[in-house]
Amino acid sequence: MAALVEQKRQLAAENEELRRTLTRRDDQVRTLEERLRDLNQRRRDVIKRIDELIAQVDGFGPATSVEDAGL
């Protein structure tokens, strides 16, 4: 009987440790997901800015060649 009580105590302690580990991992996953969202937003912002710059360069047309700039 005492062995069963001890086994139950050990299993309860192990269960509690597993719950704490799971909670820490859940927190890490949430943190990583938040960081991923932020980085994806930054990536979208950079892509948008690059597209805007390309549109500006395209708007200059052929009149802005190296020869026209006197270079």
C-alpha positions in Angstrom: 0.0 0.0 0.0 2.8 2.4 0.9 4.4 1.7 -2.5 1.2 2.7 -4.3 1.0 5.9 -2.2 4.7 6.7 -3.1 4.1 6.0 -6.7 1.0 8.2 -6.8 3.1 11.0 -5.1 5.8 10.6 -7.7 3.4 10.7 -10.6 1.7 13.8 -9.2 5.1 15.5 -8.9 6.0 14.5 -12.4 2.6 15.6 -13.7 3.1 19.0 -12.1 6.6 19.4 -13.6 5.2 18.5 -17.0 2.5 21.1 -16.6 5.1 23.8 -15.7 7.2 22.8 -18.7 4.1 22.9 -21.0 3.2 26.4 -19.6 6.8 27.6 -20.3 6.7 26.2 -23.8 3.3 27.8 -24.5 4.7 31.1 -23.3 7.7 30.6 -25.7 5.4 29.8 -28.6 3.3 32.9 -27.9 6.4 35.0 -27.8 7.8 33.6 -31.0 4.4 34.0 -32.8 4.3 37.6 -31.7 7.9 38.2 -33.0 7.0 36.4 -36.2 4.0 38.7 -36.7 6.2 41.7 -36.1 8.9 40.6 -38.5 6.3 39.7 -41.2 4.9 43.2 -40.8 8.3 44.7 -41.2 8.9 42.6 -44.2 5.7 43.8 -45.8 6.6 47.4 -45.0 10.0 46.9 -46.6 8.5 45.3 -49.7 6.0 48.2 -50.0 8.8 50.8 -49.7 10.9 49.0 -52.3 7.9 48.9 -54.7 7.4 52.6 -54.1 11.0 53.3 -54.9 10.9 51.2 -58.0 7.8 53.1 -59.1 9.7 56.4 -58.5 12.7 55.2 -60.5 10.4 54.0 -63.3 8.8 57.4 -63.3 12.1 59.1 -64.1 12.0 57.4 -67.5 14.9 57.3 -70.0 15.6 61.0 -69.7 17.7 60.4 -66.7 20.5 58.3 -68.2 24.1 58.7 -67.3 24.8 60.7 -70.4 22.0 63.2 -69.6 23.4 63.6 -66.1 26.7 64.6 -67.5 28.6 61.7 -66.0 
